[in-house]
């Protein structure tokens, strides 16, 4: 289990910072979420300020001490920025290098030459699914978004038509397929077989990503028609065009370098599974998201910057200009993480777990429902997966190997249900695609709900034949 998963699990198990009853806590949660939505949509307040105010109001209404609420919010903000912020910054640098050097143009031209308009959404979902297999969702976002935005702009494609399939591919891999932290934690808690879970997860993932990706993107493109945002689109600098463009092979190899490093780490973790082993210790370092992306940036300085004939001064200018547009994104994503941590520290997840113990439903559906409830309340797919798996673990004791694996997948599907304002991923997608809160709900939130619904249907169908 990754350090991030352990920290989330510890936070979920900590004593709540309030002694409020379930009813008061429920009212506080609903009021806090409503306040955030109203401040952003009606008063046009910046999302960072709205999330901050909503988090403090949530704590006050729940009867928590104000200093404890502030500590929860700032702690969550800090941990989110620490976990996501550096990755976003490194991704922005790599994206700017791709744009200024002409590497992004090379990739876009190749994709446009080989995929027609009808095939483009399918090509994007395939690329996202492959890249998203070993990556955290946030890492996949920062690697794929520059390509998505460039393809949309250069090919005159609807941003939602190709962006939604890419997001669907990443999200499905994150929620259903090990070695992502949520599925791995559920496999451990339920005593499921990793190989069986991986195989069945791929069976469930294929129809799920097709429905939520290329098929749903047709409707998402009609509901929300937004251009690729200038602030997030890696723009070539105002300097003269580079003397030459990097080759397609070196450019793709640079982008895939962090994917390969993290995939090697995941495979070694599965095969070796011994923290004292020298090989695993090395791969744990070089395959960590921070080191893997940093390595790609360093390599990109040569394979992209120097290959395009850039001087040292121009490379330095490119790196400097890449960081300014992401300042607002980092603050909003961090505040979303602070709001989520405040919810967890108030004990919302624990209340839902307690209430769900009396639900008389089949085990697979119960696991999905519990994960849905915790996901809606806390915004964290990993926390929802870990908590739900812990609750239904006794039910897996008498299950077959196949059904234990299906229970893992049911919980994973539930953990993706309807991402909204308490999910840092919601704000990350919103800012990267330049959408309003309402537009993000119509596209990203609905897509996540489709993934969850199609996922549990596929799991239930498999349970009837296996």
C-alpha positions in Angstrom: 0.0 0.0 0.0 1.4 3.5 -0.9 2.2 6.1 1.7 -0.8 8.2 0.5 -3.1 5.3 1.1 -1.7 4.7 4.6 -2.1 8.4 5.5 -5.7 8.4 4.3 -6.5 5.2 6.2 -5.0 6.7 9.4 -7.0 9.9 8.9 -10.2 7.9 8.5 -9.5 5.9 11.7 -8.6 9.0 13.8 -11.0 10.3 16.5 -13.4 12.9 15.0 -12.9 16.5 16.0 -16.5 17.0 17.0 -19.0 15.2 19.2 -22.0 16.3 17.1 -24.8 13.8 16.5 -25.5 12.2 13.2 -28.3 14.5 12.3 -26.3 17.7 13.1 -23.3 16.4 11.2 -25.5 15.5 8.2 -27.1 19.0 8.1 -23.6 20.6 8.4 -22.3 18.6 5.5 -25.2 19.4 3.2 -25.1 23.1 4.2 -21.3 23.3 3.7 -21.5 21.8 0.2 -24.5 24.0 -0.7 -22.6 27.1 0.5 -19.7 26.3 -1.7 -21.9 25.8 -4.8 -23.8 29.1 -4.1 -20.7 31.2 -3.5 -19.2 30.0 -6.8 -22.2 30.0 -9.0 -24.3 32.8 -7.7 -21.7 35.2 -6.2 -18.9 34.3 -8.7 -16.5 34.0 -5.8 -13.1 32.3 -6.6 -13.3 28.6 -5.9 -10.3 28.8 -3.5 -12.1 31.3 -1.3 -15.4 29.4 -1.6 -13.8 26.2 -0.5 -12.1 27.9 2.4 -15.2 29.6 3.6 -17.3 26.4 3.1 -14.8 24.3 5.1 -14.8 26.7 8.0 -18.6 26.9 8.0 -18.9 23.1 7.9 -16.7 22.8 11.0 -18.7 25.5 12.9 -22.1 24.0 12.0 -20.8 20.6 13.1 -19.9 22.0 16.5 -16.1 21.4 16.0 -13.6 23.8 17.6 -12.6 26.5 15.1 -8.9 25.8 15.7 -9.3 22.1 15.0 -11.3 22.9 11.8 -8.6 25.3 10.6 -6.0 22.6 11.4 -7.9 20.0 9.4 -8.4 22.3 6.4 -4.8 23.5 6.3 -3.5 20.0 6.9 -5.5 18.7 4.0 -4.6 21.6 1.8 -0.9 21.1 2.5 -0.9 17.3 2.0 -2.9 17.6 -1.3 -0.5 20.2 -2.7 2.5 18.2 -1.5 1.1 15.1 -3.2 -0.3 16.7 -6.4 1.3 20.2 -6.6 4.8 19.1 -7.5 3.4 16.6 -10.1 1.4 19.3 -11.7 4.4 21.6 -11.8 6.6 19.0 -13.4 3.9 18.1 -15.8 3.5 21.8 -16.7 7.3 22.0 -17.4 7.2 18.9 -19.6 4.1 20.2 -21.4 5.8 23.6 -22.1 8.9 21.8 -23.4 6.8 19.8 -25.7 5.0 22.9 -27.0 8.0 25.2 -27.5 10.2 22.6 -29.0 7.6 21.4 -31.5 7.5 18.0 -29.9 3.7 18.4 -29.2 3.2 19.4 -32.8 5.0 16.3 -34.0 2.7 14.0 -31.8 -0.4 15.9 -32.8 0.4 15.8 -36.5 1.1 12.0 -36.3 -2.2 11.3 -34.5 -4.2 13.4 -36.9 -2.6 11.7 -39.8 -3.4 8.3 -38.6 -6.8 8.7 -36.9 -9.9 10.1 -38.5 -12.4 12.2 -36.8 -14.6 9.2 -35.9 -11.7 7.2 -34.6 -10.2 10.0 -32.5 -12.2 9.4 -29.3 -11.4 5.7 -29.5 -7.7 6.4 -30.0 -7.7 8.7 -27.0 -9.4 6.2 -24.7 -7.0 3.5 -25.7 -4.0 5.7 -25.1 -5.4 6.9 -21.7 -6.2 3.4 -20.6 -2.7 2.1 -21.4 -0.9 5.1 -19.8 -3.3 5.1 -16.8 -2.7 1.4 -16.0 0.4 2.1 -13.7 -0.2 5.8 -13.0 -2.1 7.7 -10.3 -5.0 9.7 -11.8 -3.3 13.0 -11.2 -0.1 11.9 -13.0 -2.0 10.7 -16.0 -3.8 14.0 -16.1 -0.7 16.1 -16.3 0.8 13.8 -18.9 -2.2 13.5 -21.2 -3.9 17.0 -21.0 -1.3 18.8 -23.1 -1.8 16.2 -25.9 -5.6 16.3 -25.5 -5.7 20.1 -25.7 -3.3 20.2 -28.7 -5.3 17.6 -30.6 -8.5 19.5 -30.0 -7.1 22.7 -31.1 -5.1 21.5 -34.1 -7.6 19.0 -35.4 -10.6 21.3 -34.7 -12.2 18.6 -32.5 -14.7 19.1 -29.7 -12.7 19.2 -26.5 -15.3 17.1 -24.7 -15.4 14.6 -27.6 -11.8 13.6 -27.0 -11.3 14.8 -23.5 -14.0 12.7 -21.9 -12.7 9.4 -23.3 -9.2 10.2 -22.0 -10.6 11.0 -18.5 -12.7 7.8 -18.6 -9.7 5.7 -19.4 -7.7 7.1 -16.6 -10.5 7.0 -14.0 -11.5 3.4 -14.8 -7.9 2.2 -14.3 -7.6 4.2 -11.1 -10.7 2.8 -9.5 -10.8 -0.8 -10.7 -7.4 -2.1 -11.7 -4.5 -2.9 -9.4 -1.7 -1.8 -8.7 -3.6 1.4 -7.9 -3.7 2.0 -4.1 -7.5 1.6 -3.7 -7.9 -1.8 -5.4 -4.7 -3.0 -3.7 -6.0 -2.0 -0.3 -9.3 -3.8 -1.0 -7.6 -6.9 -2.2 -5.6 -7.0 1.0 -8.6 -6.3 3.3 -10.8 -8.9 1.6 -8.1 -11.6 1.0 -8.8 -11.6 -2.7 -6.4 -13.0 -5.3 -4.6 -10.2 -7.1 -4.3 -12.1 -10.4 -8.0 -13.0 -10.5 -9.0 -9.4 -9.6 -6.8 -8.0 -12.3 -8.2 -10.3 -14.9 -11.8 -9.7 -14.0 -11.1 -6.0 -13.6 -10.0 -5.8 -17.2 -13.2 -7.6 -18.2 -15.3 -5.1 -16.3 -13.2 -2.1 -17.5 -13.6 -2.7 -21.2 -17.4 -2.1 -21.5 -17.3 0.5 -18.7 -14.8 2.7 -20.4 -16.5 2.3 -23.8 -19.9 3.5 -22.4 -18.4 6.3 -20.2 -15.8 7.3 -22.7 -16.4 7.4 -26.5 -20.2 6.8 -26.3 -21.0 9.3 -23.5 -18.6 11.9 -25.0 -21.2 12.4 -27.9 -23.7 13.7 -25.4 -21.1 15.6 -23.3 -20.0 17.5 -26.4 -23.6 18.6 -27.0 -24.2 19.7 -23.4 -20.9 21.5 -23.0 -19.1 23.2 -25.9 -15.9 24.8 -24.6 -12.7 25.6 -26.5 -9.3 24.4 -25.3 -8.4 27.0 -22.6 -5.6 29.3 -23.6 -4.1 29.3 -20.1 -3.8 25.6 -19.9 -2.9 25.0 -23.6 0.9 24.8 -23.8 1.7 27.7 -26.1 4.8 28.2 -28.1 6.7 31.2 -26.9 6.8 34.4 -28.8 10.4 33.7 -29.8 11.2 32.5 -33.3 10.1 29.0 -34.1 12.7 26.3 -33.3 15.2 25.5 -36.1 14.0 21.9 -36.1 11.5 19.7 -34.4 12.3 16.7 -32.2 11.7 13.3 -33.7 8.5 11.4 -33.0 10.3 8.5 -31.4 12.4 10.5 -28.9 9.3 12.7 -28.1 7.1 9.7 -27.3 9.9 8.0 -25.4 10.2 11.1 -23.2 6.5 11.1 -22.4 6.5 7.4 -21.8 9.6 7.4 -19.5 7.6 8.0 -16.3 5.0 5.4 -17.4 7.7 2.8 -17.9 9.5 3.6 -14.6 6.2 3.4 -12.6 5.2 0.2 -14.4 8.5 -1.4 -13.5 8.0 -0.4 -9.9 4.4 -1.9 -9.9 5.6 -5.2 -11.4 8.5 -5.5 -8.9 6.2 -4.8 -6.0 3.9 -7.6 -7.1 6.6 -10.1 -7.9 9.1 -9.4 -5.1 6.9 -8.0 -2.3 9.9 -7.7 0.1 10.6 -4.1 1.4 14.2 -5.3 2.3 15.0 -6.5 -1.2 17.6 -4.2 -2.9 15.9 -4.3 -6.3 12.5 -3.3 -4.8 14.1 -0.5 -2.8 15.6 0.9 -6.0 12.5 0.7 -8.0 10.4 2.2 -5.2 12.6 5.3 -5.6 13.0 5.6 -9.3 9.3 4.5 -9.9 7.8 7.0 -7.5 5.7 9.6 -9.3 8.0 12.5 -8.3 11.2 10.9 -9.4 9.7 9.4 -12.6 8.3 12.8 -13.7 11.4 14.6 -12.7 13.5 12.2 -14.8 11.2 12.8 -17.8 11.7 16.6 -17.4 15.5 16.2 -17.1 15.6 13.9 -20.2 13.2 16.3 -22.0 15.7 19.2 -21.6 17.9 17.2 -24.0 15.5 15.2 -26.2 13.2 18.1 -26.6 14.9 21.4 -25.8 18.4 20.7 -27.0 17.1 18.6 -29.9 15.2 21.7 -31.1 18.3 23.8 -31.0 17.4 25.7 -27.8 20.1 27.6 -26.0 20.5 27.2 -22.2 18.9 30.6 -21.8 15.8 29.7 -23.9 15.4 26.4 -22.0 15.5 28.4 -18.7 12.9 30.8 -20.1 10.6 28.0 -21.2 10.7 26.4 -17.7 10.0 29.7 -16.0 7.0 30.5 -18.3 5.5 27.1 -17.7 4.8 27.6 -14.0 2.8 30.8 -13.9 -0.5 29.4 -15.4 -0.8 26.6 -12.8 -0.8 28.8 -9.6 -4.6 29.1 -9.5 -5.0 25.4 -10.2 -2.8 24.4 -7.3 -4.7 26.6 -4.8 -8.1 25.3 -5.9 -7.0 21.7 -5.9 -5.4 22.2 -2.5 -8.5 23.8 -1.1 -10.6 20.9 -2.4 -8.3 18.5 -0.5 -8.6 20.7 2.6 -12.4 20.4 2.4 -12.2 16.7 2.0 -9.9 16.3 5.0 -12.3 18.4 7.1 -15.1 16.1 6.2 -13.1 13.0 7.2 -11.8 14.5 10.5 -15.4 15.4 11.4 -16.2 11.7 11.3 -18.5 11.7 8.3 -17.1 8.4 6.9 -17.5 6.7 10.3 -21.2 7.8 10.6 -21.9 6.3 7.2 -20.2 3.1 8.1 -22.2 2.8 11.3 -25.5 3.5 9.6 -24.8 1.0 6.8 -24.4 -2.0 9.1 -28.1 -2.5 9.2 -28.6 -2.5 5.4 -30.0 -5.9 4.3 -28.7 -6.2 0.7 -26.5 -8.7 -1.1 -22.8 -8.4 -0.3 -21.7 -7.1 -3.8 -24.4 -4.4 -3.8 -23.7 -3.6 -0.2 -20.1 -3.0 -0.8 -21.0 -0.7 -3.8 -23.6 1.3 -1.8 -21.2 1.8 1.2 -18.4 3.0 -1.2 -20.9 5.3 -2.9 -22.0 6.9 0.3 -18.5 7.5 1.6 -17.4 8.8 -1.8 -20.2 11.3 -1.8 -19.5 12.5 1.7 -15.6 12.6 1.6 -14.7 13.0 -2.1 -11.9 10.4 -1.8 -12.1 7.3 -3.9 -9.3 5.7 -1.9 -10.9 6.4 1.5 -14.2 5.1 0.2 -12.5 1.9 -1.1 -10.5 1.3 2.1 -13.5 2.0 4.4 -16.0 -0.1 2.5 -13.6 -3.0 2.2 -13.0 -2.9 5.9 -16.7 -3.0 6.7 -17.6 -5.9 4.3 -14.4 -7.9 4.9 -16.2 -10.5 7.1 -18.5 -11.3 4.3 -15.6 -12.3 2.0 -14.5 -15.0 4.4 -16.9 -17.6 2.9 -16.7 -16.3 -0.7 -15.1 -18.1 -3.6 -11.9 -16.6 -5.1 -14.0 -15.3 -8.0 -16.6 -13.6 -5.9 -14.1 -12.1 -3.5 -12.4 -10.5 -6.6 -15.9 -9.3 -7.7 -16.5 -7.7 -4.3 -13.2 -5.7 -4.7 -14.4 -4.5 -8.1 -17.9 -3.6 -6.8 -16.3 -1.5 -4.1 -14.0 0.1 -6.6 -16.9 1.0 -8.9 -18.8 2.6 -6.0 -15.7 4.7 -5.0 -16.0 6.5 -8.3 -19.6 7.6 -8.0 -20.5 11.3 -8.8 -17.3 13.3 -8.1 -18.4 16.8 -6.9 -17.0 19.9 -5.1 -15.4 17.9 -2.2 -13.1 16.0 -4.6 -9.8 17.5 -5.6 -10.0 15.7 -8.9 -13.2 17.7 -9.7 -11.3 21.0 -9.4 -8.3 19.6 -11.3 -10.5 18.7 -14.3 -12.5 21.9 -14.1 -9.4 24.1 -14.3 -7.5 22.1 -16.9 -10.5 22.1 -19.2 -11.6 25.7 -18.4 -15.1 24.8 -17.5 -17.6 26.2 -15.0 -18.8 24.3 -12.0 -22.1 23.4 -13.8 -20.3 22.3 -16.9 -17.9 20.1 -14.9 -20.9 18.4 -13.3 -22.6 17.8 -16.6 -19.4 16.2 -18.0 -17.0 14.9 -15.4 -19.5 14.1 -12.6 -21.9 12.4 -15.0 -19.0 10.5 -16.5 -17.9 9.2 -13.1 -21.4 8.2 -12.3 -21.7 6.2 -15.5 -18.4 4.5 -14.7 -19.8 3.5 -11.3 -23.2 2.4 -12.6 -21.9 0.4 -15.6 -19.2 -1.1 -13.4 -21.5 -2.5 -10.8 -23.9 -3.8 -13.5 -21.0 -5.7 -15.1 -19.9 -7.0 -11.7 -23.4 -8.3 -10.9 -23.8 -9.9 -14.3 -20.4 -11.7 -13.9 -21.5 -12.9 -10.5 -24.5 -14.7 -12.1 -22.3 -16.7 -14.5 -19.1 -17.3 -12.4 
